Amino acid sequence: MKEKSRSTFSGNIGFVLAAAGSAVGLGNIWRFPYLAAKDGGGLFLLVYLILVLTFGFALLTTEIAIGRKTGQGPLTAYGLINPKGKFIGVLACIVPAIILPYYCTIGGWVLKYFTLFITGSGKNAVADGYFTGFITGQWAPIIFGVVYLLITAAVVIGGVNKGIERFSKVLMPILVVLIFAIGIFSLTLNYKDASGAARSGLEGLKIYVVPDFKGLTMQKLVTVFVDALGQLFYSISVAMGIMVAYGSYVKKESKLMGSINQIEIFDTLVAFLAGLMIIPAVYVFMGRDGMSAGPGLMFISLPKVFNEMGIAGDIVGLIFFMIVAFAAVTSSVSIMEAIVSSLIDRFHWSRRKSAILVTVYGLIAEIIVCLGYNKLYMEVKLPNGTVGQILDIMDYVSNNVLMPIVALATCILIGWIVSPKVIIDEVTRGGSKFTRKGLYIIMVKFIAPAFLLILLLQALGIVTF
């Protein structure tokens, strides 16, 4: 059954909060702080900020404008811009389909740790091997992952206004306040280890925000650049169909440039605050060696930090995993919505039917991902030199290969086949100003494609730094 009319966000605030909610996910909470600590603190922040205002701005503007101009989800939107872009729409829909199952698996891990702290059992997470024991278990990871997926599906089934927008309007302000509060608390921490060495949260802040140019080489600078560029995909939710889908729900009279600027500011602020929340605390209790990538930071290092805080650690741990759960759900909702909106537009199915079908697919695929840590365990060497199993393979294919391809193809489509004027005309609809028009044209035609090609070649192991 075809929907009578396409839903829209009630206004700019609803759109900005939903888009920011998509951007503020697990990538910002655990990956951004780790990269900042690894890549020289303030040096990484500086490079990242420059890329947000240039590279990120170009991709974000392009996808949102494509969505609003066509009024379609990613699967069909690109083909409406130009028939040569149909394959981009297919790839842009495949990306969230790959991401959804493993994102919900990790979301299930977050729910597990949230239940630990809310039941007063947070100290269990400190035990050696606890995290590994949990994810390699047969049933617990599946159950928590399924619960997480069903929460995500419930919001998407609720629709654009009553589901996604209402959910984002409530959670995003709470999220920002909680992250800010924990960040300030981290700065007040002080600790003296067994050797008598004293460390403070303010020292951790210095590591985070002050650029470290000591021993800086061209190779290190390139590494920081590539890391920051890769982080942008996580941070602003581009190249996975999400912003095209959300853009399709924006009213024609809304001023896009103002909304895009607000999304950039909101996302960058939350990413910075996530680092403020995590880096000083980890430094105080674990030193520089405490920072580790991905799940190791969130599920191994931080529980140890909370344990060192004593009674306060139970409260802080509970709030932290509540924050992570909120951030994760707002992102997984957008990932599922990108797929659901595509099915609605392509096959004219109802939202409920589309969402249920995606949920069933998600359940099956999520179980397979969970089993990848026990019954289906394997070790595969990936082109970028890492070794992983099912979740890692899916993450590599979606984030390291398909997303750069989607973004590169989009830039070529708009910059060289269709013309940037198509996007500029959509952004300036109704007399709205395009304050960075010159920058946009240069980025989408020349600089962004070059950056993306480098990123793709590096991910494929063809180019190394």
C-alpha positions as CSV (number, residue, x, y, z in Angstrom):
1,M,0.0,0.0,0.0
2,K,1.4,3.4,-0.9
3,E,1.5,6.1,1.7
4,K,-0.9,8.9,1.0
5,S,1.7,11.6,1.5
6,R,5.3,11.7,2.6
7,S,5.9,12.7,6.2
8,T,8.1,15.7,7.0
9,F,9.9,16.9,10.1
10,S,7.7,19.5,11.9
11,G,10.5,22.1,11.6
12,N,14.2,22.8,11.5
13,I,14.7,21.9,15.2
14,G,13.3,18.4,14.7
15,F,15.4,17.8,11.6
16,V,18.6,19.1,13.2
17,L,18.2,17.0,16.4
18,A,17.3,13.9,14.4
19,A,20.3,14.4,12.0
20,A,22.6,15.2,15.0
21,G,21.2,12.2,16.8
22,S,22.2,10.0,13.8
23,A,25.7,11.6,13.8
24,V,26.2,11.3,17.6
25,G,26.6,7.5,18.0
26,L,29.1,4.9,19.1
27,G,31.7,6.3,16.7
28,N,31.8,9.6,18.5
29,I,31.6,8.2,22.0
30,W,34.4,5.7,21.8
31,R,36.3,6.2,18.5
32,F,36.8,9.9,18.5
33,P,38.4,10.1,22.0
34,Y,40.7,7.2,21.2
35,L,41.9,8.8,17.9
36,A,42.4,12.2,19.6
37,A,44.6,10.6,22.3
38,K,46.5,8.5,19.8
39,D,47.1,11.3,17.3
40,G,48.5,14.1,19.4
41,G,45.4,15.5,21.1
42,G,44.9,19.1,19.9
43,L,46.6,18.2,16.6
44,F,43.9,15.7,15.8
45,L,41.2,18.2,17.0
46,L,42.6,20.9,14.7
47,V,42.8,18.6,11.6
48,Y,39.3,17.2,12.3
49,L,37.7,20.6,12.7
50,I,39.2,21.8,9.4
51,L,37.9,18.7,7.7
52,V,34.4,19.1,9.2
53,L,34.1,22.6,7.8
54,T,35.3,21.7,4.4
55,F,35.1,18.0,3.4
56,G,32.3,17.1,5.8
57,F,30.4,20.2,4.9
58,A,30.5,19.3,1.2
59,L,29.3,15.7,1.6
60,L,26.6,16.7,4.2
61,T,25.2,19.5,2.0
62,T,25.1,17.2,-1.0
63,E,23.3,14.3,0.6
64,I,20.7,16.5,2.4
65,A,20.0,18.5,-0.8
66,I,19.6,15.3,-2.9
67,G,17.1,14.0,-0.3
68,R,15.0,17.2,-0.2
69,K,15.1,17.8,-4.0
70,T,13.9,14.3,-4.8
71,G,11.7,13.6,-1.8
72,Q,13.0,10.0,-1.9
73,G,15.1,7.6,0.2
74,P,18.7,6.8,-1.0
75,L,17.7,3.7,-3.2
76,T,15.7,5.8,-5.7
77,A,17.0,9.4,-5.0
78,Y,20.3,9.2,-6.9
79,G,18.6,7.8,-10.0
80,L,16.2,10.7,-10.0
81,I,19.1,13.1,-10.0
82,N,20.5,11.3,-13.0
83,P,20.0,7.8,-14.4
84,K,23.8,7.3,-14.2
85,G,23.5,7.5,-10.4
86,K,21.2,4.6,-9.9
87,F,24.1,2.3,-8.8
88,I,25.1,4.8,-6.1
89,G,21.6,4.5,-4.7
90,V,21.9,0.7,-4.5
91,L,25.3,0.9,-2.8
92,A,24.0,3.7,-0.4
93,C,21.2,1.3,0.6
94,I,23.5,-1.7,1.0
95,V,25.8,0.1,3.4
96,P,23.2,0.6,6.2
97,A,21.9,-3.0,5.5
98,I,25.4,-4.2,6.4
99,I,25.9,-1.9,9.3
100,L,22.5,-2.5,11.1
101,P,23.1,-6.1,12.3
102,Y,26.6,-5.5,13.8
103,Y,25.7,-2.1,15.2
104,C,22.7,-3.7,17.0
105,T,25.1,-6.4,18.3
106,I,27.4,-3.7,19.8
107,G,24.3,-1.9,21.1
108,G,23.4,-5.1,22.9
109,W,26.8,-5.0,24.6
110,V,26.0,-1.5,25.8
111,L,22.6,-2.6,27.2
112,K,24.3,-5.5,29.0
113,Y,26.7,-3.1,30.7
114,F,23.9,-0.6,31.5
115,T,22.0,-3.4,33.2
116,L,25.1,-4.3,35.2
117,F,25.4,-0.8,36.6
118,I,21.7,-0.2,37.1
119,T,21.5,-3.4,39.2
120,G,24.6,-2.4,41.2
121,S,26.8,-5.1,39.7
122,G,29.2,-2.8,37.8
123,K,32.2,-4.2,39.7
124,N,31.7,-7.5,37.9
125,A,32.8,-5.8,34.6
126,V,36.3,-5.2,36.1
127,A,37.1,-8.9,36.4
128,D,39.7,-10.1,33.9
129,G,38.1,-11.7,30.8
130,Y,34.6,-10.5,31.7
131,F,34.0,-8.8,28.4
132,T,35.5,-11.6,26.3
133,G,33.4,-14.1,28.3
134,F,30.2,-12.2,27.6
135,I,30.6,-11.7,23.9
136,T,31.7,-15.3,23.3
137,G,28.7,-16.6,25.2
138,Q,26.0,-18.3,23.1
139,W,22.7,-16.7,24.3
140,A,23.3,-13.6,26.3
141,P,24.8,-11.5,23.5
142,I,21.9,-12.6,21.1
143,I,19.2,-11.7,23.7
144,F,20.6,-8.2,24.4
145,G,21.1,-7.6,20.7
146,V,17.6,-8.6,19.9
147,V,16.2,-6.3,22.6
148,Y,18.3,-3.4,21.3
149,L,17.1,-4.1,17.7
150,L,13.4,-4.2,18.8
151,I,13.8,-0.8,20.6
152,T,15.2,0.6,17.4
153,A,12.4,-0.9,15.3
154,A,9.7,0.5,17.6
155,V,11.0,4.1,17.1
156,V,11.2,3.6,13.3
157,I,7.7,2.1,13.1
158,G,6.4,5.1,15.0
159,G,7.2,7.2,11.9
160,V,9.0,10.5,11.2
161,N,7.1,12.8,13.6
162,K,5.8,10.5,16.3
163,G,8.8,8.2,16.2
164,I,12.1,9.6,15.0
165,E,11.6,13.3,15.7
166,R,9.9,13.0,19.1
167,F,12.5,10.5,20.2
168,S,15.4,12.8,19.1
169,K,13.8,15.9,20.7
170,V,13.7,14.2,24.1
171,L,16.9,12.3,24.0
172,M,19.4,14.7,22.4
173,P,19.1,17.5,25.0
174,I,19.4,15.0,27.8
175,L,22.4,13.4,26.1
176,V,24.2,16.8,25.8
177,V,23.6,17.7,29.4
178,L,24.8,14.3,30.7
179,I,27.9,14.3,28.6
180,F,28.7,17.8,29.7
181,A,28.2,17.0,33.4
182,I,30.4,13.9,33.3
183,G,33.0,15.9,31.3
184,I,33.2,18.5,34.0
185,F,33.4,15.8,36.7
186,S,36.3,14.2,34.8
187,L,38.3,17.4,35.1
188,T,38.0,17.4,38.9
189,L,39.5,13.9,39.4
190,N,42.9,13.4,41.1
191,Y,44.7,10.1,41.7
192,K,48.1,8.8,43.1
193,D,49.2,5.4,41.9
194,A,51.2,2.8,43.8
195,S,54.5,4.3,42.6
196,G,53.4,7.7,44.1
197,A,52.9,9.4,40.8
198,A,50.0,11.9,40.9
199,R,47.8,12.6,37.9
200,S,44.9,15.0,37.5
201,G,41.9,15.5,35.2
202,L,43.3,18.9,34.2
203,E,46.5,17.2,33.0
204,G,44.4,14.8,31.0
205,L,42.6,17.8,29.5
206,K,46.0,19.3,28.4
207,I,46.8,16.0,26.7
208,Y,43.5,16.2,24.9
209,V,43.4,19.8,23.7
210,V,47.0,21.0,23.4
211,P,48.6,20.0,20.1
212,D,51.6,17.7,20.5
213,F,54.1,18.5,17.8
214,K,56.9,16.6,19.4
215,G,58.5,14.3,16.9
216,L,56.0,15.3,14.3
217,T,56.9,14.0,10.9
218,M,55.1,14.2,7.5
219,Q,54.2,10.5,7.9
220,K,52.6,11.1,11.3
221,L,50.7,14.2,9.9
222,V,49.4,12.1,7.1
223,T,48.3,9.4,9.6
224,V,46.4,12.0,11.6
225,F,44.8,13.3,8.4
226,V,43.6,9.9,7.3
227,D,42.4,9.0,10.8
228,A,40.4,12.3,11.0
229,L,39.0,11.8,7.5
230,G,37.9,8.3,8.3
231,Q,36.3,9.5,11.6
232,L,34.2,12.0,9.6
233,F,32.1,9.2,8.1
234,Y,31.2,8.0,11.6
235,S,30.7,11.5,12.9
236,I,28.4,13.1,10.3
237,S,26.6,9.9,9.0
238,V,27.4,10.5,5.3
239,A,27.8,7.9,2.5
240,M,25.3,5.5,4.1
241,G,22.0,6.9,2.8
242,I,21.0,8.4,6.1
243,M,21.2,12.1,5.3
244,V,19.5,11.5,2.0
245,A,16.6,9.9,3.8
246,Y,16.4,12.6,6.5
247,G,16.8,15.3,3.8
248,S,13.8,13.9,2.1
249,Y,11.7,14.7,5.1
250,V,12.7,18.3,5.3
251,K,10.0,20.8,4.2
252,K,10.7,22.7,1.0
253,E,10.5,26.1,2.7
254,S,13.1,25.2,5.3
255,K,16.5,26.9,5.0
256,L,18.9,24.1,4.5
257,M,22.1,26.1,5.1
258,G,21.2,27.1,8.6
259,S,20.3,23.5,9.5
260,I,23.5,22.1,8.0
261,N,25.6,24.7,10.0
262,Q,23.7,23.6,13.2
263,I,24.3,19.9,12.5
264,E,28.1,20.6,12.0
265,I,28.2,22.6,15.3
266,F,26.2,20.1,17.3
267,D,28.1,17.0,16.1
268,T,31.5,18.6,16.6
269,L,30.5,19.8,20.1
270,V,29.3,16.4,21.2
271,A,32.4,14.7,19.8
272,F,34.6,17.1,21.7
273,L,32.6,16.6,24.9
274,A,32.8,12.9,24.5
275,G,36.6,13.2,24.6
276,L,36.4,15.5,27.6
277,M,34.3,12.9,29.3
278,I,36.6,10.0,28.6
279,I,40.3,11.1,28.1
280,P,40.9,12.9,31.4
281,A,39.2,10.1,33.5
282,V,41.2,7.3,31.8
283,Y,44.4,9.3,32.0
284,V,44.0,9.9,35.8
285,F,43.5,6.3,36.7
286,M,45.3,4.4,34.0
287,G,47.8,6.9,32.5
288,R,48.6,7.2,28.8
289,D,48.7,3.4,28.4
290,G,45.0,3.2,29.4
291,M,43.7,4.4,26.1
292,S,42.8,1.5,23.7
293,A,40.7,1.3,20.6
294,G,37.1,0.4,20.2
295,P,35.5,-2.1,22.6
296,G,38.6,-2.2,24.7
297,L,38.2,1.4,25.7
298,M,34.5,1.3,26.5
299,F,34.0,-2.2,27.9
300,I,37.4,-2.9,29.6
301,S,39.3,0.3,30.4
302,L,36.4,2.5,31.5
303,P,34.8,0.0,33.9
304,K,38.2,-0.2,35.6
305,V,38.2,3.6,35.8
306,F,34.7,3.7,37.4
307,N,35.8,1.0,39.9
308,E,38.7,3.2,41.0
309,M,36.3,6.1,41.7
310,G,34.7,4.2,44.5
311,I,31.0,4.8,45.3
312,A,30.9,7.7,42.8
313,G,32.1,5.3,40.1
314,D,28.8,3.3,40.3
315,I,26.8,6.5,39.6
316,V,29.2,7.8,36.9
317,G,29.3,4.3,35.3
318,L,25.5,4.1,35.2
319,I,25.2,7.6,33.7
320,F,27.9,6.9,31.2
321,F,26.3,3.7,29.8
322,M,23.0,5.5,29.8
323,I,24.6,8.1,27.6
324,V,26.1,5.5,25.3
325,A,22.8,3.7,25.0
326,F,21.0,6.9,24.1
327,A,23.6,7.8,21.5
328,A,23.6,4.4,20.0
329,V,19.8,4.1,19.6
330,T,19.6,7.5,17.9
331,S,22.1,6.3,15.4
332,S,20.7,2.8,14.8
333,V,17.3,4.4,14.3
334,S,18.7,6.5,11.4
335,I,20.5,3.4,10.0
336,M,17.3,1.4,9.9
337,E,15.3,4.4,8.6
338,A,17.7,4.7,5.6
339,I,16.7,1.1,4.6
340,V,13.0,1.5,5.5
341,S,12.5,4.7,3.5
342,S,14.1,3.1,0.5
343,L,11.7,0.2,0.6
344,I,8.7,2.5,1.0
345,D,9.8,4.6,-2.0
346,R,10.9,1.8,-4.3
347,F,8.1,-0.8,-3.6
348,H,5.4,1.5,-2.2
349,W,5.0,-0.6,0.9
350,S,3.6,0.8,4.1
351,R,6.0,1.9,6.8
352,R,5.0,-0.9,9.1
353,K,5.5,-3.6,6.5
354,S,8.9,-2.2,5.5
355,A,10.1,-1.8,9.1
356,I,9.0,-5.4,10.0
357,L,10.8,-6.9,7.1
358,V,14.0,-5.0,7.9
359,T,13.6,-6.0,11.6
360,V,13.3,-9.7,10.6
361,Y,16.4,-9.4,8.4
362,G,18.2,-7.6,11.2
363,L,17.3,-10.4,13.7
364,I,18.7,-13.1,11.5
365,A,21.9,-11.2,10.6
366,E,22.4,-10.1,14.2
367,I,22.3,-13.7,15.4
368,I,24.9,-14.6,12.8
369,V,27.1,-11.7,13.9
370,C,26.9,-12.9,17.6
371,L,27.7,-16.5,16.6
372,G,30.8,-15.1,14.9
373,Y,32.3,-15.0,18.4
374,N,31.7,-18.7,19.2
375,K,30.0,-21.2,16.8
376,L,31.0,-19.4,13.6
377,Y,34.3,-18.0,14.8
378,M,36.9,-17.4,12.1
379,E,40.0,-15.3,11.5
380,V,40.3,-13.5,8.2
381,K,43.2,-11.2,7.3
382,L,41.8,-8.1,5.7
383,P,43.5,-6.0,3.0
384,N,44.3,-3.2,5.5
385,G,46.4,-5.6,7.5
386,T,44.0,-6.3,10.4
387,V,42.7,-9.7,11.3
388,G,39.0,-10.1,12.1
389,Q,35.9,-12.2,12.2
390,I,32.3,-11.7,11.0
391,L,31.7,-8.3,12.7
392,D,35.1,-7.0,11.6
393,I,34.6,-8.1,8.0
394,M,31.2,-6.4,7.9
395,D,32.6,-3.2,9.4
396,Y,35.6,-3.2,7.0
397,V,33.4,-3.7,3.9
398,S,30.8,-1.1,4.8
399,N,33.0,1.6,6.4
400,N,36.4,1.2,4.7
401,V,35.3,0.2,1.2
402,L,31.7,0.9,0.3
403,M,31.3,4.3,2.1
404,P,34.4,5.9,0.4
405,I,33.1,4.5,-3.0
406,V,29.6,5.9,-2.4
407,A,31.0,9.3,-1.4
408,L,33.5,9.4,-4.3
409,A,30.8,8.4,-6.8
410,T,28.5,11.0,-5.4
411,C,31.1,13.7,-5.8
412,I,31.7,12.6,-9.4
413,L,28.0,12.6,-10.1
414,I,27.4,16.0,-8.7
415,G,30.7,17.6,-9.6
416,W,31.1,16.4,-13.2
417,I,28.0,14.7,-14.5
418,V,25.1,16.7,-13.1
419,S,26.8,20.0,-12.0
420,P,27.1,21.5,-8.6
421,K,24.4,24.0,-9.6
422,V,21.7,21.3,-8.9
423,I,22.7,21.2,-5.3
424,I,23.3,25.0,-5.0
425,D,19.8,25.7,-6.5
426,E,18.2,23.4,-3.9
427,V,20.1,24.9,-1.0
428,T,19.2,28.5,-2.1
429,R,15.5,27.6,-2.7
430,G,13.3,30.4,-1.5
431,G,16.1,32.9,-1.3
432,S,18.2,31.1,1.3
433,K,21.9,32.0,1.2
434,F,24.7,29.6,0.4
435,T,27.5,31.1,2.5
436,R,30.2,28.7,1.4
437,K,29.2,28.2,-2.3
438,G,32.7,28.7,-3.7
439,L,34.2,26.3,-1.2
440,Y,31.5,23.8,-1.9
441,I,32.2,23.8,-5.7
442,I,36.0,23.3,-5.2
443,M,35.4,20.6,-2.6
444,V,32.9,18.5,-4.5
445,K,34.7,18.8,-7.9
446,F,38.4,18.5,-6.9
447,I,39.5,18.2,-3.3
448,A,36.9,15.7,-1.8
449,P,37.3,13.2,-4.7
450,A,41.1,13.3,-4.2
451,F,40.7,12.8,-0.4
452,L,38.3,9.9,-0.9
453,L,40.5,8.2,-3.4
454,I,43.4,8.3,-1.0
455,L,41.2,6.9,1.8
456,L,39.9,4.1,-0.4
457,L,43.4,3.1,-1.7
458,Q,44.7,3.1,1.9
459,A,41.8,0.9,3.1
460,L,42.5,-1.6,0.3
461,G,46.1,-1.8,1.2
462,I,47.3,-0.3,-2.1
463,V,48.7,2.8,-0.4
464,T,50.3,2.7,3.0
465,F,51.4,5.6,5.3
